[in-house]
Amino acid sequence: MVRVGMKPIDALKAGTSVAAQLLGIFEKTGSLEAGKWADIVVVPGNPLDDIHATEKVMFVMKEGTVFKNVKR
């Protein structure tokens, strides 16, 4: 999306809060708020400065459980 002109913040929102709203699950996920699932993707650096940071996932937290990126 960024490659065709979308701002990084808007691309990130499209895949998180906007997607959760469209799927009808925003009350559970899509943003970091108390009471929501702990779904987090950790990347090195700030994807707003360099969207390519999203290609280097360090770990994912899904409902509070951490899944580390294991290289094979």
N, CA, C and O atoms as a CHARMM CRD file, in Angstrom:
* protein
*
  288
    1    1 MET  N      0.81900  -1.18800   0.00000 PROA 1      0.00000
    2    1 MET  CA     0.00000   0.00000   0.00000 PROA 1      0.00000
    3    1 MET  C      0.86800   1.25900   0.00000 PROA 1      0.00000
    4    1 MET  O      0.55600   2.24200  -0.67200 PROA 1      0.00000
    5    2 VAL  N      1.96200   1.21200   0.76500 PROA 2      0.00000
    6    2 VAL  CA     2.86300   2.36400   0.80300 PROA 2      0.00000
    7    2 VAL  C      3.52700   2.56400  -0.55500 PROA 2      0.00000
    8    2 VAL  O      3.72900   3.69500  -0.99800 PROA 2      0.00000
    9    3 ARG  N      3.85900   1.46700  -1.20200 PROA 3      0.00000
   10    3 ARG  CA     4.50600   1.53800  -2.51400 PROA 3      0.00000
   11    3 ARG  C      3.66600   2.29400  -3.53900 PROA 3      0.00000
   12    3 ARG  O      4.21500   2.90900  -4.45300 PROA 3      0.00000
   13    4 VAL  N      2.35100   2.25600  -3.39900 PROA 4      0.00000
   14    4 VAL  CA     1.47900   2.94200  -4.35300 PROA 4      0.00000
   15    4 VAL  C      0.96300   4.28200  -3.83600 PROA 4      0.00000
   16    4 VAL  O      0.04800   4.87100  -4.41300 PROA 4      0.00000
   17    5 GLY  N      1.57600   4.76800  -2.71600 PROA 5      0.00000
   18    5 GLY  CA     1.27100   6.12300  -2.29200 PROA 5      0.00000
   19    5 GLY  C      0.61600   6.32100  -0.93900 PROA 5      0.00000
   20    5 GLY  O      0.46300   7.46200  -0.50100 PROA 5      0.00000
   21    6 MET  N      0.22600   5.25800  -0.26600 PROA 6      0.00000
   22    6 MET  CA    -0.41100   5.41400   1.03500 PROA 6      0.00000
   23    6 MET  C      0.65300   5.76800   2.08100 PROA 6      0.00000
   24    6 MET  O      1.77600   5.26700   2.01500 PROA 6      0.00000
   25    7 LYS  N      0.31000   6.61500   3.02700 PROA 7      0.00000
   26    7 LYS  CA     1.22400   6.95400   4.11600 PROA 7      0.00000
   27    7 LYS  C      1.38600   5.73700   5.02900 PROA 7      0.00000
   28    7 LYS  O      0.43200   4.98500   5.22300 PROA 7      0.00000
   29    8 PRO  N      2.58900   5.53200   5.59400 PROA 8      0.00000
   30    8 PRO  CA     2.79900   4.38200   6.47200 PROA 8      0.00000
   31    8 PRO  C      1.77000   4.26000   7.59600 PROA 8      0.00000
   32    8 PRO  O      1.30600   3.15400   7.87400 PROA 8      0.00000
   33    9 ILE  N      1.40400   5.35000   8.24200 PROA 9      0.00000
   34    9 ILE  CA     0.43100   5.28400   9.33400 PROA 9      0.00000
   35    9 ILE  C     -0.91700   4.76700   8.84300 PROA 9      0.00000
   36    9 ILE  O     -1.58400   4.00700   9.54400 PROA 9      0.00000
   37   10 ASP  N     -1.31700   5.17500   7.64700 PROA 10     0.00000
   38   10 ASP  CA    -2.59700   4.72200   7.09600 PROA 10     0.00000
   39   10 ASP  C     -2.54100   3.25500   6.69500 PROA 10     0.00000
   40   10 ASP  O     -3.53000   2.53700   6.84200 PROA 10     0.00000
   41   11 ALA  N     -1.40400   2.80300   6.19500 PROA 11     0.00000
   42   11 ALA  CA    -1.24900   1.38600   5.84700 PROA 11     0.00000
   43   11 ALA  C     -1.29800   0.52000   7.10300 PROA 11     0.00000
   44   11 ALA  O     -1.91800  -0.54400   7.10300 PROA 11     0.00000
   45   12 LEU  N     -0.64800   0.97300   8.17000 PROA 12     0.00000
   46   12 LEU  CA    -0.67900   0.21800   9.42300 PROA 12     0.00000
   47   12 LEU  C     -2.08800   0.17500  10.00100 PROA 12     0.00000
   48   12 LEU  O     -2.52400  -0.86600  10.49300 PROA 12     0.00000
   49   13 LYS  N     -2.79500   1.28200   9.94500 PROA 13     0.00000
   50   13 LYS  CA    -4.18000   1.30500  10.43000 PROA 13     0.00000
   51   13 LYS  C     -5.07400   0.39700   9.58800 PROA 13     0.00000
   52   13 LYS  O     -5.97000  -0.25400  10.12500 PROA 13     0.00000
   53   14 ALA  N     -4.84200   0.34600   8.28600 PROA 14     0.00000
   54   14 ALA  CA    -5.64500  -0.50400   7.40400 PROA 14     0.00000
   55   14 ALA  C     -5.54200  -1.96900   7.81100 PROA 14     0.00000
   56   14 ALA  O     -6.50700  -2.72400   7.69300 PROA 14     0.00000
   57   15 GLY  N     -4.36600  -2.36500   8.29100 PROA 15     0.00000
   58   15 GLY  CA    -4.17200  -3.75500   8.69000 PROA 15     0.00000
   59   15 GLY  C     -4.47900  -4.04200  10.14600 PROA 15     0.00000
   60   15 GLY  O     -4.39100  -5.19100  10.57900 PROA 15     0.00000
   61   16 THR  N     -4.83300  -3.03400  10.90100 PROA 16     0.00000
   62   16 THR  CA    -5.09100  -3.23400  12.33000 PROA 16     0.00000
   63   16 THR  C     -6.48000  -2.72500  12.70800 PROA 16     0.00000
   64   16 THR  O     -7.45200  -3.47600  12.62900 PROA 16     0.00000
   65   17 SER  N     -6.58400  -1.48200  13.11000 PROA 17     0.00000
   66   17 SER  CA    -7.85500  -0.97500  13.63200 PROA 17     0.00000
   67   17 SER  C     -8.96400  -0.94100  12.58300 PROA 17     0.00000
   68   17 SER  O    -10.10500  -1.29200  12.88200 PROA 17     0.00000
   69   18 VAL  N     -8.64600  -0.52700  11.36900 PROA 18     0.00000
   70   18 VAL  CA    -9.68100  -0.46900  10.31800 PROA 18     0.00000
   71   18 VAL  C    -10.16300  -1.87100   9.97100 PROA 18     0.00000
   72   18 VAL  O    -11.36200  -2.10200   9.81600 PROA 18     0.00000
   73   19 ALA  N     -9.21000  -2.81900   9.84900 PROA 19     0.00000
   74   19 ALA  CA    -9.59300  -4.20200   9.54500 PROA 19     0.00000
   75   19 ALA  C    -10.46000  -4.77700  10.65700 PROA 19     0.00000
   76   19 ALA  O    -11.45500  -5.44800  10.38300 PROA 19     0.00000
   77   20 ALA  N    -10.09200  -4.52100  11.91100 PROA 20     0.00000
   78   20 ALA  CA   -10.88400  -5.02400  13.03800 PROA 20     0.00000
   79   20 ALA  C    -12.29800  -4.43800  13.02500 PROA 20     0.00000
   80   20 ALA  O    -13.26500  -5.14000  13.31900 PROA 20     0.00000
   81   21 GLN  N    -12.41500  -3.16500  12.68800 PROA 21     0.00000
   82   21 GLN  CA   -13.74000  -2.54500  12.60900 PROA 21     0.00000
   83   21 GLN  C    -14.57000  -3.19400  11.50800 PROA 21     0.00000
   84   21 GLN  O    -15.74000  -3.51500  11.71700 PROA 21     0.00000
   85   22 LEU  N    -13.96900  -3.38700  10.33900 PROA 22     0.00000
   86   22 LEU  CA   -14.69400  -3.99000   9.21700 PROA 22     0.00000
   87   22 LEU  C    -15.12800  -5.42300   9.51400 PROA 22     0.00000
   88   22 LEU  O    -16.17000  -5.87700   9.04100 PROA 22     0.00000
   89   23 LEU  N    -14.31400  -6.13200  10.30600 PROA 23     0.00000
   90   23 LEU  CA   -14.63900  -7.51600  10.65000 PROA 23     0.00000
   91   23 LEU  C    -15.56200  -7.63300  11.86400 PROA 23     0.00000
   92   23 LEU  O    -15.97500  -8.73100  12.23400 PROA 23     0.00000
   93   24 GLY  N    -15.88100  -6.49100  12.47900 PROA 24     0.00000
   94   24 GLY  CA   -16.77700  -6.48700  13.62300 PROA 24     0.00000
   95   24 GLY  C    -16.14400  -7.01100  14.90600 PROA 24     0.00000
   96   24 GLY  O    -16.85300  -7.48600  15.79300 PROA 24     0.00000
   97   25 ILE  N    -14.80000  -6.93000  15.01700 PROA 25     0.00000
   98   25 ILE  CA   -14.11300  -7.43500  16.21000 PROA 25     0.00000
   99   25 ILE  C    -13.28600  -6.34900  16.90000 PROA 25     0.00000
  100   25 ILE  O    -12.38300  -6.66300  17.67600 PROA 25     0.00000
  101   26 PHE  N    -13.58200  -5.08600  16.62700 PROA 26     0.00000
  102   26 PHE  CA   -12.79600  -4.00000  17.19600 PROA 26     0.00000
  103   26 PHE  C    -12.87700  -3.94400  18.72000 PROA 26     0.00000
  104   26 PHE  O    -11.96100  -3.43000  19.36200 PROA 26     0.00000
  105   27 GLU  N    -13.93700  -4.45300  19.30000 PROA 27     0.00000
  106   27 GLU  CA   -14.03100  -4.43900  20.76900 PROA 27     0.00000
  107   27 GLU  C    -13.03400  -5.41700  21.39900 PROA 27     0.00000
  108   27 GLU  O    -12.77500  -5.34700  22.60000 PROA 27     0.00000
  109   28 LYS  N    -12.47000  -6.33200  20.58900 PROA 28     0.00000
  110   28 LYS  CA   -11.52100  -7.32500  21.09700 PROA 28     0.00000
  111   28 LYS  C    -10.08800  -7.08600  20.62900 PROA 28     0.00000
  112   28 LYS  O     -9.14500  -7.44700  21.33300 PROA 28     0.00000
  113   29 THR  N     -9.90800  -6.48300  19.45000 PROA 29     0.00000
  114   29 THR  CA    -8.58300  -6.36500  18.85000 PROA 29     0.00000
  115   29 THR  C     -8.53000  -5.16300  17.90400 PROA 29     0.00000
  116   29 THR  O     -9.54400  -4.51600  17.64200 PROA 29     0.00000
  117   30 GLY  N     -7.33700  -4.88300  17.40300 PROA 30     0.00000
  118   30 GLY  CA    -7.19500  -3.79700  16.44000 PROA 30     0.00000
  119   30 GLY  C     -6.51800  -2.56100  16.98800 PROA 30     0.00000
  120   30 GLY  O     -6.11400  -1.68000  16.23000 PROA 30     0.00000
  121   31 SER  N     -6.39000  -2.49100  18.31900 PROA 31     0.00000
  122   31 SER  CA    -5.68500  -1.38600  18.97300 PROA 31     0.00000
  123   31 SER  C     -5.20900  -1.87300  20.33200 PROA 31     0.00000
  124   31 SER  O     -5.70100  -2.87200  20.85600 PROA 31     0.00000
  125   32 LEU  N     -4.25100  -1.16100  20.89100 PROA 32     0.00000
  126   32 LEU  CA    -3.72400  -1.52800  22.20800 PROA 32     0.00000
  127   32 LEU  C     -4.49300  -0.77700  23.29100 PROA 32     0.00000
  128   32 LEU  O     -4.27300   0.41200  23.52400 PROA 32     0.00000
  129   33 GLU  N     -5.39200  -1.49300  23.94000 PROA 33     0.00000
  130   33 GLU  CA    -6.22500  -0.90100  24.99400 PROA 33     0.00000
  131   33 GLU  C     -6.48400  -1.94400  26.06900 PROA 33     0.00000
  132   33 GLU  O     -6.52700  -3.14400  25.79700 PROA 33     0.00000
  133   34 ALA  N     -6.65500  -1.46700  27.28200 PROA 34     0.00000
  134   34 ALA  CA    -6.99600  -2.36300  28.38800 PROA 34     0.00000
  135   34 ALA  C     -8.25600  -3.15100  28.05600 PROA 34     0.00000
  136   34 ALA  O     -9.23100  -2.59100  27.55600 PROA 34     0.00000
  137   35 GLY  N     -8.23300  -4.44100  28.33300 PROA 35     0.00000
  138   35 GLY  CA    -9.39400  -5.29000  28.10200 PROA 35     0.00000
  139   35 GLY  C     -9.42400  -5.95300  26.74100 PROA 35     0.00000
  140   35 GLY  O    -10.23900  -6.84700  26.51100 PROA 35     0.00000
  141   36 LYS  N     -8.55000  -5.53400  25.83000 PROA 36     0.00000
  142   36 LYS  CA    -8.48800  -6.17000  24.50800 PROA 36     0.00000
  143   36 LYS  C     -7.43800  -7.26700  24.52000 PROA 36     0.00000
  144   36 LYS  O     -6.58400  -7.32100  25.40500 PROA 36     0.00000
  145   37 TRP  N     -7.51400  -8.14800  23.51500 PROA 37     0.00000
  146   37 TRP  CA    -6.50200  -9.18800  23.38100 PROA 37     0.00000
  147   37 TRP  C     -5.13100  -8.54000  23.26200 PROA 37     0.00000
  148   37 TRP  O     -4.99500  -7.46800  22.67100 PROA 37     0.00000
  149   38 ALA  N     -4.12600  -9.18000  23.81600 PROA 38     0.00000
  150   38 ALA  CA    -2.76000  -8.66500  23.70600 PROA 38     0.00000
  151   38 ALA  C     -2.15200  -9.19100  22.39700 PROA 38     0.00000
  152   38 ALA  O     -1.33500 -10.11200  22.41400 PROA 38     0.00000
  153   39 ASP  N     -2.54900  -8.61200  21.28400 PROA 39     0.00000
  154   39 ASP  CA    -2.03800  -8.99400  19.97100 PROA 39     0.00000
  155   39 ASP  C     -1.07600  -7.90900  19.50200 PROA 39     0.00000
  156   39 ASP  O     -1.49400  -6.79800  19.17400 PROA 39     0.00000
  157   40 ILE  N      0.21100  -8.23500  19.47300 PROA 40     0.00000
  158   40 ILE  CA     1.24300  -7.25600  19.15200 PROA 40     0.00000
  159   40 ILE  C      2.25600  -7.88500  18.20500 PROA 40     0.00000
  160   40 ILE  O      2.62600  -9.04700  18.37100 PROA 40     0.00000
  161   41 VAL  N      2.69900  -7.13300  17.22900 PROA 41     0.00000
  162   41 VAL  CA     3.79900  -7.54000  16.35500 PROA 41     0.00000
  163   41 VAL  C      4.95600  -6.59800  16.64700 PROA 41     0.00000
  164   41 VAL  O      4.81500  -5.38100  16.53300 PROA 41     0.00000
  165   42 VAL  N      6.10700  -7.16300  17.02500 PROA 42     0.00000
  166   42 VAL  CA     7.27400  -6.35300  17.37600 PROA 42     0.00000
  167   42 VAL  C      8.26800  -6.37400  16.22800 PROA 42     0.00000
  168   42 VAL  O      8.67000  -7.43400  15.74800 PROA 42     0.00000
  169   43 VAL  N      8.65500  -5.18000  15.80100 PROA 43     0.00000
  170   43 VAL  CA     9.62200  -5.02600  14.70300 PROA 43     0.00000
  171   43 VAL  C     10.74200  -4.09900  15.16700 PROA 43     0.00000
  172   43 VAL  O     10.53800  -3.30200  16.08300 PROA 43     0.00000
  173   44 PRO  N     11.92800  -4.19000  14.54600 PROA 44     0.00000
  174   44 PRO  CA    13.00700  -3.29000  14.93600 PROA 44     0.00000
  175   44 PRO  C     12.76200  -1.89200  14.36700 PROA 44     0.00000
  176   44 PRO  O     12.48400  -1.74500  13.17700 PROA 44     0.00000
  177   45 GLY  N     12.86100  -0.89800  15.19000 PROA 45     0.00000
  178   45 GLY  CA    12.68800   0.46300  14.69800 PROA 45     0.00000
  179   45 GLY  C     11.23800   0.88400  14.62200 PROA 45     0.00000
  180   45 GLY  O     10.33500   0.17900  15.07300 PROA 45     0.00000
  181   46 ASN  N     11.04300   2.03900  14.04400 PROA 46     0.00000
  182   46 ASN  CA     9.72400   2.65000  13.93900 PROA 46     0.00000
  183   46 ASN  C      9.21700   2.50800  12.50000 PROA 46     0.00000
  184   46 ASN  O      9.79300   3.10300  11.59000 PROA 46     0.00000
  185   47 PRO  N      8.15500   1.73400  12.28100 PROA 47     0.00000
  186   47 PRO  CA     7.65600   1.55700  10.91900 PROA 47     0.00000
  187   47 PRO  C      7.10800   2.83300  10.28800 PROA 47     0.00000
  188   47 PRO  O      6.90600   2.88600   9.07500 PROA 47     0.00000
  189   48 LEU  N      6.86600   3.86100  11.10100 PROA 48     0.00000
  190   48 LEU  CA     6.44600   5.13700  10.52200 PROA 48     0.00000
  191   48 LEU  C      7.62300   5.83600   9.85400 PROA 48     0.00000
  192   48 LEU  O      7.44100   6.60900   8.91300 PROA 48     0.00000
  193   49 ASP  N      8.82800   5.56300  10.34200 PROA 49     0.00000
  194   49 ASP  CA    10.04200   6.11500   9.72800 PROA 49     0.00000
  195   49 ASP  C     10.52100   5.25400   8.57300 PROA 49     0.00000
  196   49 ASP  O     11.01100   5.76700   7.56700 PROA 49     0.00000
  197   50 ASP  N     10.37700   3.92800   8.72000 PROA 50     0.00000
  198   50 ASP  CA    10.81100   2.98300   7.69100 PROA 50     0.00000
  199   50 ASP  C      9.84100   1.81600   7.66800 PROA 50     0.00000
  200   50 ASP  O      9.94200   0.91000   8.49500 PROA 50     0.00000
  201   51 ILE  N      8.91200   1.82600   6.74200 PROA 51     0.00000
  202   51 ILE  CA     7.86900   0.79800   6.67200 PROA 51     0.00000
  203   51 ILE  C      8.45600  -0.59300   6.46000 PROA 51     0.00000
  204   51 ILE  O      7.80500  -1.59200   6.76600 PROA 51     0.00000
  205   52 HSD  N      9.67300  -0.66700   5.94200 PROA 52     0.00000
  206   52 HSD  CA    10.32000  -1.96300   5.72600 PROA 52     0.00000
  207   52 HSD  C     10.64300  -2.67600   7.03600 PROA 52     0.00000
  208   52 HSD  O     10.95200  -3.86700   7.03100 PROA 52     0.00000
  209   53 ALA  N     10.57400  -1.96000   8.15400 PROA 53     0.00000
  210   53 ALA  CA    10.74400  -2.60400   9.46600 PROA 53     0.00000
  211   53 ALA  C      9.69400  -3.68900   9.66800 PROA 53     0.00000
  212   53 ALA  O      9.94100  -4.65300  10.39300 PROA 53     0.00000
  213   54 THR  N      8.53900  -3.55300   9.04600 PROA 54     0.00000
  214   54 THR  CA     7.47000  -4.55000   9.19000 PROA 54     0.00000
  215   54 THR  C      7.82400  -5.87300   8.51100 PROA 54     0.00000
  216   54 THR  O      7.14100  -6.87700   8.71500 PROA 54     0.00000
  217   55 GLU  N      8.87500  -5.88000   7.71800 PROA 55     0.00000
  218   55 GLU  CA     9.33300  -7.11100   7.06100 PROA 55     0.00000
  219   55 GLU  C     10.27500  -7.90900   7.95300 PROA 55     0.00000
  220   55 GLU  O     10.67700  -9.01500   7.59200 PROA 55     0.00000
  221   56 LYS  N     10.63300  -7.36300   9.11200 PROA 56     0.00000
  222   56 LYS  CA    11.60900  -7.98500  10.00500 PROA 56     0.00000
  223   56 LYS  C     10.97500  -8.23300  11.37500 PROA 56     0.00000
  224   56 LYS  O     11.38500  -7.63600  12.37100 PROA 56     0.00000
  225   57 VAL  N     10.00500  -9.08900  11.42000 PROA 57     0.00000
  226   57 VAL  CA     9.27500  -9.36000  12.66200 PROA 57     0.00000
  227   57 VAL  C     10.19200 -10.05800  13.65900 PROA 57     0.00000
  228   57 VAL  O     10.79700 -11.08400  13.35300 PROA 57     0.00000
  229   58 MET  N     10.28300  -9.48600  14.85400 PROA 58     0.00000
  230   58 MET  CA    11.11200 -10.05900  15.91500 PROA 58     0.00000
  231   58 MET  C     10.32100 -11.08500  16.73300 PROA 58     0.00000
  232   58 MET  O     10.82200 -12.16500  17.04400 PROA 58     0.00000
  233   59 PHE  N      9.07900 -10.72900  17.07600 PROA 59     0.00000
  234   59 PHE  CA     8.18000 -11.68600  17.69500 PROA 59     0.00000
  235   59 PHE  C      6.74900 -11.16900  17.61700 PROA 59     0.00000
  236   59 PHE  O      6.49600  -9.99300  17.35900 PROA 59     0.00000
  237   60 VAL  N      5.82100 -12.10100  17.85100 PROA 60     0.00000
  238   60 VAL  CA     4.38900 -11.79000  17.85300 PROA 60     0.00000
  239   60 VAL  C      3.84400 -12.19200  19.21300 PROA 60     0.00000
  240   60 VAL  O      4.21300 -13.23600  19.75200 PROA 60     0.00000
  241   61 MET  N      2.97300 -11.37100  19.76400 PROA 61     0.00000
  242   61 MET  CA     2.24700 -11.73800  20.96700 PROA 61     0.00000
  243   61 MET  C      0.78500 -11.88200  20.56700 PROA 61     0.00000
  244   61 MET  O      0.16600 -10.93600  20.08100 PROA 61     0.00000
  245   62 LYS  N      0.24400 -13.07200  20.77600 PROA 62     0.00000
  246   62 LYS  CA    -1.14200 -13.35800  20.42900 PROA 62     0.00000
  247   62 LYS  C     -1.88200 -13.73200  21.69700 PROA 62     0.00000
  248   62 LYS  O     -1.58800 -14.75500  22.31600 PROA 62     0.00000
  249   63 GLU  N     -2.83800 -12.91000  22.08500 PROA 63     0.00000
  250   63 GLU  CA    -3.61600 -13.11500  23.30500 PROA 63     0.00000
  251   63 GLU  C     -2.70800 -13.34300  24.51000 PROA 63     0.00000
  252   63 GLU  O     -3.01200 -14.16800  25.37200 PROA 63     0.00000
  253   64 GLY  N     -1.59000 -12.61100  24.57100 PROA 64     0.00000
  254   64 GLY  CA    -0.68500 -12.65600  25.70100 PROA 64     0.00000
  255   64 GLY  C      0.41700 -13.69400  25.62200 PROA 64     0.00000
  256   64 GLY  O      1.30400 -13.70600  26.47600 PROA 64     0.00000
  257   65 THR  N      0.39000 -14.57300  24.61900 PROA 65     0.00000
  258   65 THR  CA     1.43300 -15.58900  24.44600 PROA 65     0.00000
  259   65 THR  C      2.41700 -15.11400  23.39600 PROA 65     0.00000
  260   65 THR  O      2.02200 -14.69900  22.30600 PROA 65     0.00000
  261   66 VAL  N      3.72100 -15.17700  23.73100 PROA 66     0.00000
  262   66 VAL  CA     4.76300 -14.71500  22.81700 PROA 66     0.00000
  263   66 VAL  C      5.20600 -15.85900  21.91600 PROA 66     0.00000
  264   66 VAL  O      5.47400 -16.96900  22.37700 PROA 66     0.00000
  265   67 PHE  N      5.27700 -15.56400  20.62200 PROA 67     0.00000
  266   67 PHE  CA     5.78900 -16.48900  19.60900 PROA 67     0.00000
  267   67 PHE  C      6.99000 -15.81900  18.96300 PROA 67     0.00000
  268   67 PHE  O      6.84900 -14.80900  18.27300 PROA 67     0.00000
  269   68 LYS  N      8.17800 -16.38600  19.19000 PROA 68     0.00000
  270   68 LYS  CA     9.39200 -15.78600  18.64300 PROA 68     0.00000
  271   68 LYS  C      9.61400 -16.23300  17.22200 PROA 68     0.00000
  272   68 LYS  O      9.22500 -17.33100  16.82600 PROA 68     0.00000
  273   69 ASN  N     10.24300 -15.37000  16.46700 PROA 69     0.00000
  274   69 ASN  CA    10.58300 -15.65600  15.08200 PROA 69     0.00000
  275   69 ASN  C     11.74500 -16.63400  15.06000 PROA 69     0.00000
  276   69 ASN  O     12.86700 -16.27400  15.41500 PROA 69     0.00000
  277   70 VAL  N     11.48800 -17.86800  14.64600 PROA 70     0.00000
  278   70 VAL  CA    12.51100 -18.90900  14.59800 PROA 70     0.00000
  279   70 VAL  C     12.93700 -19.08700  13.14300 PROA 70     0.00000
  280   70 VAL  O     12.12800 -19.41900  12.27700 PROA 70     0.00000
  281   71 LYS  N     14.21600 -18.86100  12.89900 PROA 71     0.00000
  282   71 LYS  CA    14.73500 -19.02700  11.53300 PROA 71     0.00000
  283   71 LYS  C     15.05900 -20.49400  11.30400 PROA 71     0.00000
  284   71 LYS  O     15.64600 -21.15800  12.15900 PROA 71     0.00000
  285   72 ARG  N     14.66600 -20.98900  10.13600 PROA 72     0.00000
  286   72 ARG  CA    14.91800 -22.39900   9.79900 PROA 72     0.00000
  287   72 ARG  C     15.85200 -22.49400   8.64800 PROA 72     0.00000
  288   72 ARG  O     16.18700 -23.59700   8.21400 PROA 72     0.00000
